[in-house]
């Protein structure tokens, strides 16, 4: 499990891989929300995020709008906009989250 900002509100992140060079950093995560998870629609980070819901049902807030997501639904949004789960409708929730951003200069 990876310690990310959402870990403290009961969101479990499993890093599935990452880029190690190049101009773009890509981080794919398997995110799991359970009974211990809290809603938190205020995440913000650099880059672009793509979500794909695998299991469960969630009302997700991104950039001031809400989306009722079911398995097979996806979202693509700017990570700088406040985002995150607003209502956990059917648990457990599992989603693929892929964050893409400019790589840091070394």
C-alpha positions in Angstrom: 0.0 0.0 0.0 1.2 3.5 -0.8 0.8 6.3 1.7 -1.0 9.1 -0.1 -3.0 12.0 1.1 -6.2 9.9 1.0 -4.8 7.2 3.1 -5.7 9.1 6.3 -9.4 9.1 5.3 -9.5 5.4 4.7 -8.7 5.3 1.0 -6.3 2.5 0.1 -3.9 3.2 -2.8 -2.0 0.4 -4.5 0.6 1.7 -6.9 0.5 -0.4 -10.1 3.6 1.0 -11.7 5.3 4.3 -12.6 7.5 6.0 -15.1 11.2 6.4 -14.2 12.3 8.8 -16.9 11.0 11.1 -19.5 9.1 14.4 -19.5 5.8 12.9 -18.3 5.2 11.2 -14.9 2.4 8.6 -14.9 1.1 6.9 -11.8 -1.6 4.2 -12.0 -3.3 3.3 -8.8 -5.9 0.8 -7.7 -8.0 2.7 -5.2 -10.3 0.8 -2.7 -12.9 2.4 -0.5 -14.6 0.4 2.3 -16.7 1.0 5.3 -13.7 2.7 7.0 -13.5 5.2 4.2 -14.7 8.8 4.5 -16.0 11.1 1.8 -13.5 13.7 0.9 -14.2 15.7 -2.3 -11.3 18.2 -1.7 -8.3 16.4 -3.2 -6.1 18.6 -5.4 -2.8 17.9 -7.2 -0.8 18.8 -10.3 -1.6 17.1 -13.6 -4.6 15.3 -15.1 -6.4 12.4 -13.5 -8.4 9.6 -15.2 -10.7 7.4 -13.2 -12.3 4.1 -14.2 -14.8 2.5 -11.8 -14.3 -1.3 -11.5 -16.7 -2.1 -8.6 -19.3 -0.4 -6.4 -21.1 2.8 -6.9 -20.0 6.4 -5.9 -21.1 10.0 -6.4 -17.8 11.7 -7.4 -17.2 15.4 -7.4 -14.8 17.0 -9.8 -14.4 20.6 -10.8 -17.7 21.7 -9.2 -19.9 19.0 -10.8 -21.0 15.6 -9.4 -21.1 12.4 -11.3 -22.9 9.2 -10.3 -20.4 6.5 -11.3 -21.2 2.8 -11.8 -18.8 0.0 -13.0 -17.5 0.8 -16.4 -17.9 4.6 -16.0 -15.0 6.9 -16.3 -13.9 10.5 -15.7 -11.1 12.7 -16.9 -10.4 15.9 -15.1 -7.7 18.5 -14.1 -6.1 17.5 -10.8 -5.9 21.1 -9.7 -9.7 21.2 -9.4 -11.1 20.0 -6.1 -12.2 16.4 -6.5 -13.0 13.2 -4.6 -15.9 10.9 -3.5 -18.9 12.8 -2.2 -21.2 9.9 -1.5 -20.3 6.2 -1.1 -23.4 4.5 -2.6 -22.4 0.8 -2.8 -19.3 -0.6 -1.1 -16.7 -1.8 -1.7 -15.7 0.7 -4.3 -12.6 -0.1 -6.5 -11.4 2.2 -9.2 -8.4 2.6 -11.4 -6.9 6.1 -11.0 -4.2 7.2 -13.4 -2.4 10.5 -12.7 -0.3 12.1 -15.4 1.8 15.2 -14.9 4.9 16.9 -16.1 8.0 15.1 -14.6 10.1 17.0 -12.1 13.4 18.3 -13.3 16.4 16.5 -11.9 
